[in-house]
C-alpha cells in the first residue's frame, strides 16, 4: 500500500487554492516534476522545458487525474493507497469540500480498478491548544454516513484487516508537534474507532516515529506512547530520511530495526508495517521554510531504483508481511513512485530531480514486482530486477 496525498492544485482547475505547489521559477514547493503525458487534463505553469515549451501540471481535483492514478495501480500491481486526510479538513470550510470530492473520486476509481483504499488521518494541523481529536470522530461519522467510505457503490474495496475496516491515525509521538499526546483524546478516539456500536469495529493503525520502540532519537521520550500503541492493532513507523544509500551498510541497520520492532510487536500482539521510499529531495521547499538548513537536490538519491529495491527486499527478508510505500504522488519531498519526468523544467532559482535516465514508470513497476515477491508469487531477489 502507498500513501496518497491528493493535495495538488493548478491555476485554472476551479479550486479555492491561492498558491500552487509548483510555484514559479523564483519559488517552488516541489522537487520532482510529474510526467503528465497521459493526463486527460493538464494546466500551463510558469515553467519552461529544455525545448522552450511550457511545462504543464495536473490537478488532484480532476476526476480524470484520480482515475488515471488508480488505473496505473492496477496496471503495475500496486495493491492500493491510504488517502491522506489532514486534520485541517476535518474542520468545516472549502478545504473539506474539495477533500471530499477527491476522496469520492478515489473511492469510485478504487472500485473500478479493484484497488484497496483506506483513510489515513494525519494530525498535522492539530494545534493542541485546547483542541483535541474530537473533530476526527465527527469526520469519520461523516465519511461513513455521507461518503460511504466503507461501503462504496460498486465493488467494495475498502481495506480490511481481520475482517475490520482499517483506519490510520498518523503523527503520534513526534517531538516537533505542537500537541501533547497525553491531552488530545487519543484513547477516546481509539476506543470510538474500535468499539462504537455504529461507527466502530475498525482495525486501528498508528503512524509513529522510527525510534518508537526505544523512545529516543526522532521520538518523544514519553512511555505513554507505548500505552497508546498497545491500544492499537497495527503500527507504521515513519522511516523517510532515516536511512540513506550514501551510508555504508545502512540497510543492515534498517534490517535490524525491523527485526527488533517486529519482535516487540509479536510480544504485544500488534501487527507491524515497515515503511519504504524511493529517495528524498526537499531542496526547493527548504530554501524558504528552512533558510539556515537548505537541503541539496536529491539529498537521499534514488540511484536509478537501487535504493528503493534495497529497502523493499530487506523488509521482505526481515519477515514483513505488508509494506507501506511513502508515497504515491508526493512530489514535494521527491518521494513519489508515480510517473516522474526525466526531463523536468529548467529554471534559474529552482531545481528538480531527474529519473537517472530511467523510464518514468520504473518505481510503479518495481512496486508491483515487490508485491509479487511479498506474496511469494515469485522468488525474492536482493538484486534489483530488470525488465
GUKOLSE-217442 format. One record per residue (C-alpha): residue number from 1; y, z, x; residue in three letters. Coordinates in steps of 0.02 Angstrom, whole numbers. Layout:
<nodes>
(NUM (Y Z X) "ALA")
...
</nodes>
This chain:
<nodes>
(1 (0 0 0) "UNK")
(2 (177 -37 59) "UNK")
(3 (344 38 14) "UNK")
(4 (462 -74 -86) "UNK")
(5 (649 -42 -80) "UNK")
(6 (711 -171 -206) "UNK")
(7 (892 -123 -172) "UNK")
(8 (961 -287 -105) "UNK")
(9 (1105 -369 -196) "UNK")
(10 (1204 -527 -162) "UNK")
(11 (1377 -588 -209) "UNK")
(12 (1359 -685 -371) "UNK")
(13 (1199 -603 -436) "UNK")
(14 (1287 -511 -577) "UNK")
(15 (1256 -338 -504) "UNK")
(16 (1378 -194 -502) "UNK")
(17 (1374 -189 -312) "UNK")
(18 (1540 -198 -221) "UNK")
(19 (1468 -204 -47) "UNK")
(20 (1316 -303 8) "UNK")
(21 (1190 -252 140) "UNK")
(22 (1206 -415 234) "UNK")
(23 (1393 -384 252) "UNK")
(24 (1491 -503 362) "UNK")
(25 (1500 -561 542) "UNK")
(26 (1605 -407 578) "UNK")
(27 (1492 -278 496) "UNK")
(28 (1315 -290 429) "UNK")
(29 (1188 -164 367) "UNK")
(30 (1030 -263 406) "UNK")
(31 (937 -307 567) "UNK")
(32 (809 -432 502) "UNK")
(33 (854 -591 408) "UNK")
(34 (733 -644 271) "UNK")
(35 (652 -815 266) "UNK")
(36 (723 -874 99) "UNK")
(37 (643 -1047 97) "UNK")
(38 (529 -1007 -51) "UNK")
(39 (650 -912 -165) "UNK")
(40 (699 -988 -331) "UNK")
(41 (874 -912 -320) "UNK")
(42 (974 -881 -162) "UNK")
(43 (1157 -841 -129) "UNK")
(44 (1280 -901 1) "UNK")
(45 (1333 -772 131) "UNK")
(46 (1472 -766 262) "UNK")
(47 (1343 -801 398) "UNK")
(48 (1304 -966 481) "UNK")
(49 (1140 -1027 556) "UNK")
(50 (1124 -1111 726) "UNK")
(51 (1136 -1283 647) "UNK")
(52 (1302 -1239 566) "UNK")
(53 (1236 -1223 388) "UNK")
(54 (1273 -1071 281) "UNK")
(55 (1142 -933 286) "UNK")
(56 (1080 -880 114) "UNK")
(57 (1009 -717 47) "UNK")
(58 (905 -662 -103) "UNK")
(59 (941 -531 -236) "UNK")
(60 (814 -399 -287) "UNK")
(61 (893 -402 -459) "UNK")
(62 (824 -576 -495) "UNK")
(63 (659 -578 -586) "UNK")
(64 (605 -730 -485) "UNK")
(65 (627 -633 -322) "UNK")
(66 (513 -491 -376) "UNK")
(67 (387 -616 -444) "UNK")
(68 (381 -707 -277) "UNK")
(69 (356 -545 -181) "UNK")
(70 (207 -494 -288) "UNK")
(71 (139 -671 -277) "UNK")
(72 (140 -651 -87) "UNK")
(73 (49 -485 -102) "UNK")
(74 (-90 -572 -198) "UNK")
(75 (-92 -722 -83) "UNK")
(76 (-110 -619 76) "UNK")
(77 (-213 -474 10) "UNK")
(78 (-83 -334 11) "UNK")
(79 (-152 -212 -118) "UNK")
(80 (15 -161 -192) "UNK")
(81 (175 -61 -172) "UNK")
(82 (260 105 -204) "UNK")
(83 (425 67 -290) "UNK")
(84 (560 173 -209) "UNK")
(85 (661 268 -339) "UNK")
(86 (806 359 -260) "UNK")
(87 (872 520 -331) "UNK")
(88 (1040 440 -371) "UNK")
(89 (962 325 -502) "UNK")
(90 (887 473 -596) "UNK")
(91 (1066 508 -650) "UNK")
(92 (1148 404 -785) "UNK")
(93 (1252 254 -731) "UNK")
(94 (1246 70 -685) "UNK")
(95 (1126 104 -543) "UNK")
(96 (998 173 -665) "UNK")
(97 (1008 17 -773) "UNK")
(98 (986 -102 -626) "UNK")
(99 (844 2 -554) "UNK")
(100 (758 -5 -724) "UNK")
(101 (774 -194 -725) "UNK")
(102 (695 -210 -553) "UNK")
(103 (555 -87 -593) "UNK")
(104 (522 -176 -757) "UNK")
(105 (510 -343 -668) "UNK")
(106 (394 -265 -539) "UNK")
(107 (279 -193 -672) "UNK")
(108 (266 -364 -753) "UNK")
(109 (233 -451 -587) "UNK")
(110 (104 -319 -538) "UNK")
(111 (8 -357 -698) "UNK")
(112 (25 -544 -673) "UNK")
(113 (-40 -542 -495) "UNK")
(114 (-159 -393 -514) "UNK")
(115 (-69 -287 -384) "UNK")
(116 (-63 -97 -383) "UNK")
(117 (105 -16 -416) "UNK")
(118 (165 164 -413) "UNK")
(119 (329 261 -417) "UNK")
(120 (394 349 -262) "UNK")
(121 (540 466 -293) "UNK")
(122 (650 480 -137) "UNK")
(123 (751 641 -133) "UNK")
(124 (889 554 -33) "UNK")
(125 (1046 583 -133) "UNK")
(126 (998 757 -192) "UNK")
(127 (1147 865 -144) "UNK")
(128 (1064 1034 -153) "UNK")
(129 (1223 1125 -206) "UNK")
(130 (1170 1189 -375) "UNK")
(131 (1066 1032 -401) "UNK")
(132 (877 1031 -415) "UNK")
(133 (733 914 -459) "UNK")
(134 (755 930 -648) "UNK")
(135 (826 753 -655) "UNK")
(136 (659 686 -591) "UNK")
(137 (566 773 -732) "UNK")
(138 (679 690 -861) "UNK")
(139 (671 524 -770) "UNK")
(140 (481 524 -768) "UNK")
(141 (482 552 -955) "UNK")
(142 (600 402 -969) "UNK")
(143 (487 294 -860) "UNK")
(144 (333 340 -961) "UNK")
(145 (413 325 -1133) "UNK")
(146 (535 181 -1111) "UNK")
(147 (473 76 -964) "UNK")
(148 (291 121 -998) "UNK")
(149 (253 127 -812) "UNK")
(150 (78 197 -833) "UNK")
(151 (28 76 -971) "UNK")
(152 (101 -94 -935) "UNK")
(153 (87 -233 -1061) "UNK")
(154 (-50 -346 -997) "UNK")
(155 (-161 -287 -855) "UNK")
(156 (-131 -103 -817) "UNK")
(157 (-119 -96 -628) "UNK")
(158 (-27 68 -606) "UNK")
(159 (-105 155 -455) "UNK")
(160 (-230 292 -496) "UNK")
(161 (-321 413 -382) "UNK")
(162 (-464 517 -451) "UNK")
(163 (-428 441 -621) "UNK")
(164 (-247 500 -625) "UNK")
(165 (-83 403 -601) "UNK")
(166 (-5 431 -431) "UNK")
(167 (175 493 -417) "UNK")
(168 (253 520 -246) "UNK")
(169 (396 638 -201) "UNK")
(170 (468 588 -32) "UNK")
(171 (586 687 79) "UNK")
(172 (511 861 87) "UNK")
(173 (528 959 249) "UNK")
(174 (656 854 345) "UNK")
(175 (788 962 432) "UNK")
(176 (931 837 412) "UNK")
(177 (934 853 222) "UNK")
(178 (1073 947 129) "UNK")
(179 (949 1036 15) "UNK")
(180 (835 1185 45) "UNK")
(181 (658 1151 -16) "UNK")
(182 (645 1333 -72) "UNK")
(183 (776 1316 -209) "UNK")
(184 (767 1140 -281) "UNK")
(185 (625 1173 -403) "UNK")
(186 (484 1084 -311) "UNK")
(187 (348 1198 -378) "UNK")
(188 (409 1170 -556) "UNK")
(189 (414 981 -528) "UNK")
(190 (238 975 -456) "UNK")
(191 (173 1086 -596) "UNK")
(192 (253 971 -725) "UNK")
(193 (177 813 -649) "UNK")
(194 (5 892 -637) "UNK")
(195 (-4 998 -793) "UNK")
(196 (119 944 -927) "UNK")
(197 (16 907 -1085) "UNK")
(198 (112 746 -1121) "UNK")
(199 (179 679 -957) "UNK")
(200 (65 766 -831) "UNK")
(201 (-113 741 -770) "UNK")
(202 (-42 649 -619) "UNK")
(203 (-100 642 -439) "UNK")
(204 (47 706 -335) "UNK")
(205 (83 634 -164) "UNK")
(206 (215 710 -48) "UNK")
(207 (313 620 89) "UNK")
(208 (334 740 235) "UNK")
(209 (388 733 420) "UNK")
(210 (270 680 559) "UNK")
(211 (258 858 626) "UNK")
(212 (224 938 457) "UNK")
(213 (66 1024 517) "UNK")
(214 (144 1115 665) "UNK")
(215 (315 1140 583) "UNK")
(216 (413 1080 735) "UNK")
(217 (497 925 808) "UNK")
(218 (557 821 659) "UNK")
(219 (507 955 533) "UNK")
(220 (587 1114 467) "UNK")
(221 (510 1272 539) "UNK")
(222 (480 1350 369) "UNK")
(223 (298 1391 324) "UNK")
(224 (347 1371 141) "UNK")
(225 (320 1185 172) "UNK")
(226 (132 1219 185) "UNK")
(227 (141 1315 20) "UNK")
(228 (213 1161 -63) "UNK")
(229 (91 1041 21) "UNK")
(230 (-59 1143 -39) "UNK")
(231 (0 1119 -219) "UNK")
(232 (-6 929 -200) "UNK")
(233 (-153 808 -192) "UNK")
(234 (-104 685 -55) "UNK")
(235 (18 691 91) "UNK")
(236 (105 548 180) "UNK")
(237 (185 590 349) "UNK")
(238 (333 478 391) "UNK")
(239 (296 404 563) "UNK")
(240 (429 270 585) "UNK")
(241 (522 291 751) "UNK")
(242 (396 421 807) "UNK")
(243 (287 302 910) "UNK")
(244 (328 154 1021) "UNK")
(245 (234 17 1114) "UNK")
(246 (352 49 1259) "UNK")
(247 (270 217 1296) "UNK")
(248 (107 215 1392) "UNK")
(249 (-43 271 1289) "UNK")
(250 (65 316 1138) "UNK")
(251 (-73 256 1024) "UNK")
(252 (-184 394 1094) "UNK")
(253 (-53 519 1035) "UNK")
(254 (-47 431 866) "UNK")
(255 (-237 439 851) "UNK")
(256 (-247 623 899) "UNK")
(257 (-112 667 773) "UNK")
(258 (-204 577 632) "UNK")
(259 (-370 659 677) "UNK")
(260 (-293 834 683) "UNK")
(261 (-194 804 522) "UNK")
(262 (-349 745 430) "UNK")
(263 (-448 897 486) "UNK")
(264 (-311 1012 417) "UNK")
(265 (-313 914 255) "UNK")
(266 (-503 923 241) "UNK")
(267 (-497 1112 258) "UNK")
(268 (-366 1120 120) "UNK")
(269 (-443 989 4) "UNK")
(270 (-295 869 19) "UNK")
(271 (-302 681 44) "UNK")
(272 (-207 600 187) "UNK")
(273 (-115 435 211) "UNK")
(274 (-55 386 385) "UNK")
(275 (100 277 400) "UNK")
(276 (117 115 499) "UNK")
(277 (264 -2 530) "UNK")
(278 (284 -171 617) "UNK")
(279 (427 -112 728) "UNK")
(280 (602 -42 707) "UNK")
(281 (781 -102 729) "UNK")
(282 (938 -15 670) "UNK")
(283 (1071 -92 780) "UNK")
(284 (1197 -160 655) "UNK")
(285 (1199 -9 539) "UNK")
(286 (1203 117 681) "UNK")
(287 (1362 38 752) "UNK")
(288 (1467 111 612) "UNK")
(289 (1353 251 549) "UNK")
(290 (1321 325 722) "UNK")
(291 (1451 250 841) "UNK")
(292 (1405 375 978) "UNK")
(293 (1221 329 967) "UNK")
(294 (1212 141 939) "UNK")
(295 (1033 79 938) "UNK")
(296 (984 -78 1035) "UNK")
(297 (920 -227 939) "UNK")
(298 (733 -209 915) "UNK")
(299 (728 -34 991) "UNK")
(300 (543 -24 941) "UNK")
(301 (489 -204 973) "UNK")
(302 (362 -294 865) "UNK")
(303 (282 -381 1014) "UNK")
(304 (229 -526 907) "UNK")
(305 (124 -414 794) "UNK")
(306 (31 -319 929) "UNK")
(307 (116 -152 896) "UNK")
(308 (80 -165 709) "UNK")
(309 (-102 -205 741) "UNK")
(310 (-120 -61 865) "UNK")
(311 (-66 61 729) "UNK")
(312 (-173 -17 593) "UNK")
(313 (-332 -22 698) "UNK")
(314 (-301 152 770) "UNK")
(315 (-278 228 597) "UNK")
(316 (-439 146 533) "UNK")
(317 (-536 200 688) "UNK")
(318 (-472 378 663) "UNK")
(319 (-553 378 491) "UNK")
(320 (-408 341 374) "UNK")
(321 (-465 290 201) "UNK")
(322 (-295 225 146) "UNK")
(323 (-137 169 238) "UNK")
(324 (47 166 193) "UNK")
(325 (149 21 265) "UNK")
(326 (333 50 296) "UNK")
(327 (397 -63 221) "UNK")
(328 (376 -222 119) "UNK")
(329 (558 -278 109) "UNK")
(330 (655 -158 222) "UNK")
(331 (770 -273 321) "UNK")
(332 (899 -135 352) "UNK")
(333 (789 -49 480) "UNK")
(334 (694 -205 531) "UNK")
(335 (527 -140 465) "UNK")
(336 (495 -275 333) "UNK")
(337 (323 -355 327) "UNK")
(338 (376 -490 205) "UNK")
(339 (433 -660 269) "UNK")
(340 (568 -636 401) "UNK")
(341 (657 -782 484) "UNK")
(342 (632 -828 666) "UNK")
(343 (797 -923 650) "UNK")
(344 (922 -789 597) "UNK")
(345 (1110 -817 585) "UNK")
(346 (1217 -816 741) "UNK")
(347 (1372 -705 745) "UNK")
(348 (1488 -628 873) "UNK")
(349 (1476 -446 820) "UNK")
(350 (1310 -441 728) "UNK")
(351 (1135 -466 800) "UNK")
(352 (967 -490 715) "UNK")
(353 (788 -477 774) "UNK")
(354 (680 -632 778) "UNK")
(355 (494 -655 749) "UNK")
(356 (447 -680 932) "UNK")
(357 (409 -861 893) "UNK")
(358 (279 -812 763) "UNK")
(359 (271 -883 586) "UNK")
(360 (370 -787 455) "UNK")
(361 (213 -734 360) "UNK")
(362 (123 -655 509) "UNK")
(363 (141 -475 450) "UNK")
(364 (85 -513 274) "UNK")
(365 (-70 -596 346) "UNK")
(366 (-105 -453 467) "UNK")
(367 (-89 -328 324) "UNK")
(368 (-217 -424 223) "UNK")
(369 (-336 -431 371) "UNK")
(370 (-319 -243 397) "UNK")
(371 (-354 -214 212) "UNK")
(372 (-519 -307 228) "UNK")
(373 (-567 -203 379) "UNK")
(374 (-512 -41 294) "UNK")
(375 (-631 -84 151) "UNK")
(376 (-766 -134 277) "UNK")
(377 (-770 -311 210) "UNK")
(378 (-763 -372 389) "UNK")
(379 (-786 -290 560) "UNK")
(380 (-639 -194 632) "UNK")
(381 (-564 -265 791) "UNK")
(382 (-440 -174 902) "UNK")
(383 (-378 -341 968) "UNK")
(384 (-250 -423 854) "UNK")
(385 (-340 -558 754) "UNK")
(386 (-290 -739 772) "UNK")
(387 (-279 -864 631) "UNK")
</nodes>
